[in-house]
Each structure stands twice: as C-alpha cells, then as structure tokens.
Amino acid sequence: MNVSEIRKDFPVLSQTLYNKPLIYLDNAATTQKPIQVFEAVEEVYKKYNANIHRGIHYLSELCTTKHEDTRQYIADYINAASSNEIVFTRGTTESINLVANGFAETIINKGDEIIVTEMEHHSNFVPWQMLCKKKNATFVVLEIEEDGSISIEKLKCLITEKTKLIALTHVSNVLGTINPVKEVTKIAHQQEIPVLVDAAQSIQHMKVDVKDMDCDFMAFSGHKLYGPTGIGVLYAKEKWLEKFPPYQYGGEMIQNVSIEKTTFNKLPFKFEAGTPNYIGAIGMGAALKYIEKTGIDDIVKYEKQVYDYAVEKLSTIDNIQIYGTSKERISVISFNIEGLHPYDIGTLIDKNGVAVRTGNHCAEPLVHHYGINGTTRASFGLYNTKQEADMLVKSIIKASGILMNN
C-alpha cells in the first residue's frame, strides 16, 4: 500500500491543530472519509436525487437502480446468499435492535436464555438485557479471560437447552480482541442456536464472509468503515427475516393497506419503513469499494505492522497498563498510566494534535471487569503510520511528565 497516496484521499488529515499536524487515532469511534465517498454523495444530490422505489419518472428510477445496485454490491462483498438478506438501517445499534424486536415477538419466552460476552458494546448488551427483562428470560454473560479473550470451553458450559441466541462482537472496541466467531457459530448450530455477530469493528479491518462464518445475523455501520453517518446494515439469513415481524410501520414497508387490514412488502423492504437513506447507502457502497480497490489483504498486512509497532512502543512507557493481551488483536489499544486520569491524558495529548478517545467506550461491564472506570484508547485505520504511533508515545510521555509534576 502507498499510504502517502492514500492519505491524500482524506482531506481532513492534512490540517493542523494547535499548529501541530493532526494525528487521528479515534477510528473505533468513527473513521474519516475519502474524497471518493464525498463524490459519490455529491453525485446523487447533483444528478439524480429523487425518492426511490415508488416513482416512475427517470430520476426516481435511476436513483432506485443505484440504491439497489449498492444493496447487491454489499451482499456480494460479505458473500450473502441474496440481496434480500441485506436490510439498510441507521447503523449497528438499530440493526441489533431490529433483531431483538423480532426475537421478542417470535422466539423468546419465559425461562429462555440469551448469552452475550462481557466485552460487548452496550448496543449488543443492553437490547438483550432489556429483552430478557421484558420476557422473564435469563440474561447470561460469558466472562472474559484475563488476556481479554473468551474461553470456548466456558461458553460450552453456559449453553443449555434453554439457550435461544448467542450474541457477540467480532472485534472488541476496547481490547481489539478478535473473537473466534466461526467456532462459536459451529458450536451453537450443533444445538440449533442462532448467532448474532457485531461486526462494527471488524468489517473495515479484515475480510468478512458470512457464508464462511455461518452467522445468522451480522450488523455493521457505515461511518466506521470510511462511509457516511446514519447508515448501516443488518445481514440476516432469509429464513429469519421471513419469520420476524416488521420493526417499524409506515410507508415503503407495506404491500396493501385497507381499513380492514394491512399486508407487508416483500423482503427486505418490509423492514425499511419510510424513505430510505439512499444517499447514505450509496455513500457506504462507495466506501466499501474504496476498501476493495485498496485491497483488504494489503490493508490487513499494513495495519498489523502499524498496530504491532504501536503496542511495542507504548509498552516501553513507564507505569503503563495496556488492557487485553490476546494473541488475536487488531486496531484498538486501550491503556492507563498509573496514578493519572485518562481524561487528563487525552486532553493534554490533544494539544499535540493527537486525537484519542477516553472513557468507558460504551462498554462499562468490560472496564469494570478490570476494576477501572475508563481508559485512554488509541485506534488505528488504514491511513495511520508508524510515525504517528511515535508521536502518540512522545505525547503521552510529555503529558505524563506534566501531570506527575503537578
């Protein structure tokens, strides 16, 4: 990969903050966007913006074609069996809530069990917790190992005849741990238990193949894979989408409406009430095409080099605690400096132009596992460099010195 050329595609990276070059290391929260995404979105507004699916005029038909071509492209990108298995949502959170709503209505009963892991983002934790509370079901949490991984053997011990779903993240947004989702799915399917995978932190960093993974559901967001905000995808096997009731009601998702009754649209449209975010979808498609053109294998190789280098350099800082030491990790490094508050570290290194995230990262059960309230988190993308990792380390050392002397 020619990272110097890639960085030219991301205008935001060329600016300075506090007279320092911007070093953007908050990619787990949201990624920056290449000009190719801007151009795709701009083209819709300039050339063929029109409400889709229902119009018979030229612009509507063209915009509909572009939108549905994007749906097919995404289906092909993740190797789904059909574009009917791709539902556009506002993001990972809505995708997971859509599945939770479907399970609430059709699958979960009193005494049933849902298993999640301790490392889940709140968006893949709270919906299942609330569903279990609503249905008088049992919410089961698989504790993590001390290295930040999960134990397959412990998971097997948690599965019972009452287990109706396993939901887990592909990559932890705090630890960077890559979970063995294919192995989890194989074990679950032996007992006919469906599996939901939160791919918000993985699809931009590795090849994701839903047939190979054999997951029943997968959710991800456009804004974390170099695309627009307010758009995401729920992948679901067609058999589940046929079984689930609609998540919302209104226009687009209906087939016929009368005073007596309403019938619903075919898949996947019965889950897409109202005017779709077709511009966001087309922009997300452009982002995935950018990743594909760059080459996901090259991205994986390059990002691993930068990530391993950053971990090595950070490990040399006095009194640093890096959370998660699993061998299978990518993208995310969360840490604390003994005696210092992560907010103070984040605030001071920002003055050097280094953008990181501080707090519990919407994963309170996980940070509480380590007996802390939060961390400083640096997260890397395809445009980050070893030189930026060096600057991160220098900024932390400088900030630590200032705080220790006060």
C-alpha positions as CSV (number, residue, x, y, z in Angstrom):
1,M,0.0,0.0,0.0
2,N,1.1,3.5,-0.8
3,V,-0.1,5.1,2.4
4,S,1.2,8.6,1.4
5,E,-1.1,8.5,-1.6
6,I,-4.0,7.0,0.4
7,R,-3.7,9.9,2.9
8,K,-4.2,12.4,0.1
9,D,-7.7,10.9,-0.4
10,F,-8.6,12.0,3.2
11,P,-8.6,15.9,3.2
12,V,-9.2,16.1,7.0
13,L,-5.8,14.5,7.7
14,S,-3.9,17.4,6.0
15,Q,-4.9,20.0,8.6
16,T,-3.1,21.2,11.6
17,L,-4.4,21.6,15.2
18,Y,-2.7,23.9,17.7
19,N,0.0,24.3,15.0
20,K,0.6,20.6,15.0
21,P,-0.2,18.0,12.3
22,L,-3.5,16.2,13.1
23,I,-2.9,12.6,14.2
24,Y,-6.3,11.0,14.1
25,L,-6.4,7.9,16.3
26,D,-10.1,7.7,17.1
27,N,-11.1,5.4,14.3
28,A,-13.0,3.0,16.5
29,A,-15.5,5.8,17.2
30,T,-15.7,6.9,13.6
31,T,-13.4,6.9,10.6
32,Q,-12.5,9.8,8.3
33,K,-14.0,9.8,4.8
34,P,-12.1,9.7,1.4
35,I,-13.0,12.1,-1.4
36,Q,-14.4,9.1,-3.3
37,V,-17.3,9.0,-0.7
38,F,-17.8,12.8,-1.0
39,E,-18.0,12.5,-4.7
40,A,-20.5,9.6,-4.7
41,V,-22.8,11.5,-2.3
42,E,-22.4,14.8,-4.2
43,E,-23.2,13.0,-7.5
44,V,-26.6,11.8,-6.1
45,Y,-27.5,15.3,-5.0
46,K,-26.3,17.0,-8.2
47,K,-27.5,14.5,-10.8
48,Y,-30.3,12.1,-9.8
49,N,-31.7,12.9,-6.3
50,A,-35.3,11.5,-6.1
51,N,-37.3,9.4,-3.7
52,I,-36.8,5.8,-4.6
53,H,-38.9,2.7,-5.4
54,R,-42.3,4.4,-5.9
55,G,-41.5,6.9,-8.7
56,I,-42.0,6.2,-12.4
57,H,-40.0,9.2,-13.6
58,Y,-36.4,9.0,-14.8
59,L,-34.7,10.4,-11.7
60,S,-36.6,8.1,-9.4
61,E,-35.9,5.0,-11.4
62,L,-32.2,5.9,-11.8
63,C,-31.8,6.6,-8.0
64,T,-33.6,3.3,-7.2
65,T,-31.3,1.4,-9.5
66,K,-28.2,3.0,-7.8
67,H,-29.6,2.2,-4.4
68,E,-30.5,-1.4,-5.2
69,D,-27.2,-1.9,-7.0
70,T,-25.5,-0.9,-3.8
71,R,-27.5,-3.4,-1.8
72,Q,-26.4,-6.1,-4.3
73,Y,-22.8,-5.0,-4.0
74,I,-22.9,-5.2,-0.2
75,A,-24.4,-8.7,-0.4
76,D,-21.6,-9.7,-2.7
77,Y,-19.0,-8.0,-0.6
78,I,-19.9,-10.0,2.5
79,N,-20.8,-13.1,0.4
80,A,-24.5,-13.2,1.4
81,A,-26.7,-15.6,-0.5
82,S,-29.1,-12.9,-1.7
83,S,-29.6,-9.1,-1.6
84,N,-32.8,-9.9,0.2
85,E,-30.6,-10.6,3.2
86,I,-29.4,-7.0,3.3
87,V,-31.5,-4.6,5.3
88,F,-30.5,-1.0,5.5
89,T,-30.7,0.6,8.9
90,R,-29.3,3.7,10.7
91,G,-26.3,1.7,12.0
92,T,-25.2,-1.2,14.1
93,T,-27.4,-0.2,17.1
94,E,-30.6,-0.2,15.1
95,S,-29.6,-3.4,13.3
96,I,-29.3,-5.2,16.6
97,N,-32.5,-3.7,18.0
98,L,-34.3,-4.9,14.9
99,V,-33.2,-8.5,15.6
100,A,-34.1,-8.1,19.3
101,N,-37.5,-6.9,18.4
102,G,-38.0,-9.9,16.1
103,F,-36.9,-12.3,18.8
104,A,-39.1,-10.6,21.4
105,E,-42.2,-11.2,19.2
106,T,-41.5,-14.7,17.9
107,I,-38.7,-16.6,19.7
108,I,-38.1,-15.7,23.4
109,N,-40.4,-16.9,26.1
110,K,-40.3,-17.1,29.9
111,G,-37.3,-19.1,31.2
112,D,-35.4,-18.9,27.9
113,E,-31.7,-17.8,27.9
114,I,-29.6,-15.4,25.8
115,I,-25.8,-15.5,26.0
116,V,-23.6,-12.4,25.4
117,T,-20.0,-11.8,26.3
118,E,-18.6,-9.4,29.0
119,M,-16.8,-7.4,26.3
120,E,-19.8,-6.3,24.4
121,H,-20.5,-2.7,23.4
122,H,-23.7,-1.5,25.1
123,S,-25.5,-1.8,21.8
124,N,-25.0,-5.6,21.8
125,F,-25.6,-5.9,25.6
126,V,-28.5,-3.7,26.6
127,P,-31.0,-4.8,24.0
128,W,-30.7,-8.4,25.1
129,Q,-30.7,-7.4,28.8
130,M,-33.9,-5.5,28.3
131,L,-35.5,-8.2,26.2
132,C,-34.8,-10.8,28.9
133,K,-36.3,-8.5,31.5
134,K,-39.4,-8.0,29.4
135,K,-39.9,-11.7,28.7
136,N,-38.8,-13.0,32.1
137,A,-35.9,-14.8,30.3
138,T,-32.4,-15.3,31.7
139,F,-29.6,-13.0,30.6
140,V,-26.3,-14.9,30.6
141,V,-22.9,-13.2,30.4
142,L,-19.7,-15.1,29.5
143,E,-16.9,-13.6,31.4
144,I,-13.7,-12.8,29.6
145,E,-10.3,-14.4,30.3
146,E,-7.5,-12.2,31.8
147,D,-5.9,-11.7,28.4
148,G,-9.1,-10.3,27.1
149,S,-10.2,-13.4,25.1
150,I,-13.1,-15.7,25.6
151,S,-13.0,-19.4,26.5
152,I,-14.8,-21.7,24.1
153,E,-14.9,-24.4,26.9
154,K,-16.6,-21.9,29.3
155,L,-19.1,-21.0,26.6
156,K,-20.0,-24.6,26.0
157,C,-20.7,-24.9,29.8
158,L,-23.1,-22.0,29.6
159,I,-25.2,-23.4,26.7
160,T,-28.3,-25.2,27.8
161,E,-31.5,-26.5,26.1
162,K,-33.0,-23.1,27.1
163,T,-30.4,-21.1,25.1
164,K,-32.1,-19.3,22.2
165,L,-29.4,-16.9,21.0
166,I,-25.7,-16.1,21.3
167,A,-24.7,-12.5,20.5
168,L,-21.0,-11.5,20.4
169,T,-18.7,-8.9,18.9
170,H,-16.3,-9.9,16.2
171,V,-13.7,-7.4,17.5
172,S,-13.8,-5.7,20.9
173,N,-14.0,-1.9,20.6
174,V,-11.9,-1.7,23.9
175,L,-9.4,-4.6,23.7
176,G,-9.1,-5.2,20.0
177,T,-9.6,-8.9,20.7
178,I,-10.7,-10.9,17.6
179,N,-13.3,-13.4,18.8
180,P,-13.5,-16.9,17.2
181,V,-16.9,-16.3,15.8
182,K,-16.7,-19.2,13.3
183,E,-16.0,-21.6,16.1
184,V,-18.8,-20.1,18.2
185,T,-21.3,-20.4,15.4
186,K,-20.3,-24.1,14.7
187,I,-20.9,-25.0,18.4
188,A,-24.1,-23.1,18.6
189,H,-25.6,-24.6,15.4
190,Q,-24.9,-28.1,16.7
191,Q,-27.8,-27.3,19.1
192,E,-29.7,-25.1,16.6
193,I,-28.9,-21.9,18.4
194,P,-28.7,-18.8,16.1
195,V,-25.7,-16.4,16.4
196,L,-25.5,-12.7,16.0
197,V,-22.2,-11.0,15.2
198,D,-21.5,-7.3,15.9
199,A,-19.0,-6.5,13.0
200,A,-18.8,-2.8,13.7
201,Q,-15.1,-3.0,14.5
202,S,-14.1,-5.8,12.0
203,I,-15.5,-5.2,8.6
204,Q,-13.1,-2.3,7.8
205,H,-10.1,-4.3,9.1
206,M,-10.5,-7.8,7.7
207,K,-12.3,-9.9,5.1
208,V,-15.8,-10.8,6.4
209,D,-17.6,-13.7,4.7
210,V,-21.0,-14.5,6.2
211,K,-21.2,-17.9,4.5
212,D,-17.9,-19.0,5.9
213,M,-18.7,-17.6,9.3
214,D,-22.2,-19.1,9.0
215,C,-23.6,-16.5,11.4
216,D,-27.4,-15.9,11.4
217,F,-27.2,-12.2,11.8
218,M,-24.4,-9.6,11.4
219,A,-24.6,-5.8,12.0
220,F,-22.2,-3.0,11.0
221,S,-22.2,0.8,10.5
222,G,-21.2,2.9,7.5
223,H,-19.4,5.6,9.5
224,K,-16.9,3.1,11.0
225,L,-15.8,1.9,7.5
226,Y,-15.0,5.2,6.0
227,G,-18.6,5.9,4.9
228,P,-21.3,8.3,5.9
229,T,-23.0,8.5,9.2
230,G,-26.6,7.5,9.8
231,I,-26.4,4.3,7.6
232,G,-25.8,0.7,8.5
233,V,-26.6,-2.9,7.5
234,L,-28.3,-5.8,9.1
235,Y,-27.4,-9.1,7.4
236,A,-29.8,-11.8,8.3
237,K,-30.5,-15.2,6.8
238,E,-33.6,-15.1,4.8
239,K,-35.4,-17.7,7.0
240,W,-35.2,-15.3,10.0
241,L,-36.4,-12.3,8.1
242,E,-39.4,-14.3,6.8
243,K,-40.2,-15.2,10.4
244,F,-39.8,-11.8,12.0
245,P,-42.5,-9.2,12.1
246,P,-41.7,-5.7,10.8
247,Y,-39.7,-3.5,13.2
248,Q,-41.5,-0.2,12.2
249,Y,-44.6,0.6,10.3
250,G,-45.3,3.3,7.7
251,G,-44.6,3.8,4.1
252,E,-42.4,1.7,1.9
253,M,-42.7,-1.5,4.1
254,I,-46.4,-2.1,3.1
255,Q,-47.9,-4.0,0.2
256,N,-51.5,-3.0,0.6
257,V,-53.4,-1.0,3.2
258,S,-57.2,-1.0,3.7
259,I,-59.5,-0.1,6.6
260,E,-59.7,-3.8,7.4
261,K,-56.1,-4.9,7.2
262,T,-52.5,-4.2,6.1
263,T,-50.2,-6.6,4.3
264,F,-46.5,-6.1,4.2
265,N,-43.9,-5.7,1.5
266,K,-41.5,-8.5,0.4
267,L,-38.0,-8.8,1.7
268,P,-36.0,-6.8,2.5
269,F,-38.4,-3.9,2.2
270,K,-40.8,-4.9,5.0
271,F,-38.0,-3.8,7.4
272,E,-37.3,-0.4,5.8
273,A,-40.2,1.8,6.8
274,G,-40.2,5.3,5.4
275,T,-38.0,7.0,2.8
276,P,-34.6,5.1,3.0
277,N,-31.3,6.8,3.5
278,Y,-30.5,6.1,-0.1
279,I,-27.7,8.7,-0.2
280,G,-26.1,7.2,2.8
281,A,-26.4,3.7,1.4
282,I,-24.7,4.8,-1.9
283,G,-22.0,6.6,0.1
284,M,-21.4,3.5,2.2
285,G,-21.1,1.4,-1.0
286,A,-18.5,3.9,-2.3
287,A,-16.6,3.4,1.0
288,L,-16.6,-0.4,0.6
289,K,-15.4,0.0,-3.0
290,Y,-12.6,2.1,-1.7
291,I,-11.6,-0.6,0.7
292,E,-11.9,-3.2,-2.1
293,K,-9.8,-1.2,-4.5
294,T,-7.1,-0.6,-1.9
295,G,-7.1,-4.3,-1.2
296,I,-8.3,-5.8,2.0
297,D,-5.4,-8.2,2.2
298,D,-3.0,-5.3,1.9
299,I,-4.9,-3.4,4.5
300,V,-4.7,-6.3,6.9
301,K,-1.0,-6.7,6.5
302,Y,-0.2,-3.0,6.7
303,E,-2.5,-2.3,9.7
304,K,-0.9,-5.2,11.6
305,Q,2.5,-3.7,11.1
306,V,1.5,-0.4,12.5
307,Y,-0.5,-1.9,15.3
308,D,2.2,-4.2,16.5
309,Y,4.7,-1.3,16.3
310,A,2.4,0.9,18.4
311,V,1.9,-1.8,21.0
312,E,5.6,-2.3,21.2
313,K,6.4,1.4,21.6
314,L,3.6,2.0,24.1
315,S,4.8,-0.9,26.2
316,T,8.0,1.0,26.9
317,I,6.2,3.8,28.7
318,D,6.7,3.8,32.5
319,N,3.7,2.7,34.6
320,I,1.5,2.0,31.6
321,Q,-1.2,-0.7,31.7
322,I,-2.4,-2.0,28.3
323,Y,-5.7,-3.9,28.6
324,G,-6.1,-7.1,26.5
325,T,-3.1,-9.2,25.6
326,S,-4.7,-11.8,23.5
327,K,-2.6,-13.0,20.5
328,E,-5.5,-12.2,18.2
329,R,-5.9,-8.5,18.3
330,I,-6.3,-5.6,15.8
331,S,-6.8,-1.9,15.6
332,V,-7.5,-0.9,19.2
333,I,-5.2,-0.2,22.1
334,S,-6.7,0.8,25.5
335,F,-4.4,1.8,28.3
336,N,-4.0,3.7,31.6
337,I,-1.0,5.4,33.2
338,E,-0.8,4.6,36.9
339,G,-1.9,7.5,39.0
340,L,-3.2,9.5,36.1
341,H,-6.8,10.0,34.9
342,P,-7.4,9.0,31.2
343,Y,-9.3,12.3,30.6
344,D,-6.2,14.3,31.6
345,I,-4.0,12.3,29.3
346,G,-6.4,12.6,26.4
347,T,-6.8,16.4,27.0
348,L,-3.1,17.1,27.1
349,I,-2.1,14.9,24.1
350,D,-4.9,16.7,22.1
351,K,-2.8,19.8,22.4
352,N,-0.1,18.0,20.4
353,G,-2.7,17.3,17.7
354,V,-3.2,13.7,18.8
355,A,-6.9,12.7,18.8
356,V,-7.8,9.7,21.0
357,R,-10.9,8.6,23.0
358,T,-11.2,8.5,26.8
359,G,-13.9,7.0,29.0
360,N,-15.6,3.6,29.2
361,H,-16.2,3.4,25.5
362,C,-19.8,2.2,25.9
363,A,-18.5,-1.0,27.5
364,E,-19.0,-0.5,31.2
365,P,-19.2,-4.2,32.2
366,L,-15.8,-4.8,30.5
367,V,-13.9,-1.9,32.1
368,H,-15.5,-2.8,35.4
369,H,-14.0,-6.3,35.0
370,Y,-10.6,-4.7,35.2
371,G,-11.6,-2.7,38.3
372,I,-11.4,0.7,36.5
373,N,-13.8,3.3,35.3
374,G,-12.3,4.0,31.9
375,T,-9.2,4.1,29.7
376,T,-7.4,6.1,27.0
377,R,-8.0,4.4,23.7
378,A,-6.0,4.8,20.5
379,S,-7.5,3.1,17.4
380,F,-5.9,2.8,14.0
381,G,-7.1,2.9,10.4
382,L,-5.6,2.3,7.0
383,Y,-4.2,5.8,6.8
384,N,-2.3,5.8,10.1
385,T,1.5,5.4,10.2
386,K,4.3,4.3,12.5
387,Q,5.4,7.9,12.7
388,E,2.0,8.8,14.1
389,A,2.5,6.0,16.7
390,D,5.8,7.5,17.7
391,M,4.1,10.9,18.1
392,L,1.4,9.3,20.3
393,V,4.1,7.8,22.5
394,K,6.0,11.1,22.8
395,S,2.8,13.0,23.6
396,I,1.9,10.5,26.3
397,I,5.4,10.8,27.9
398,K,5.2,14.6,27.7
399,A,1.7,14.7,29.2
400,S,2.6,12.2,32.0
401,G,5.6,14.4,33.0
402,I,3.4,17.5,33.2
403,L,0.7,15.7,35.3
404,M,3.2,13.9,37.6
405,N,4.9,17.2,38.4
406,N,1.6,19.0,39.3
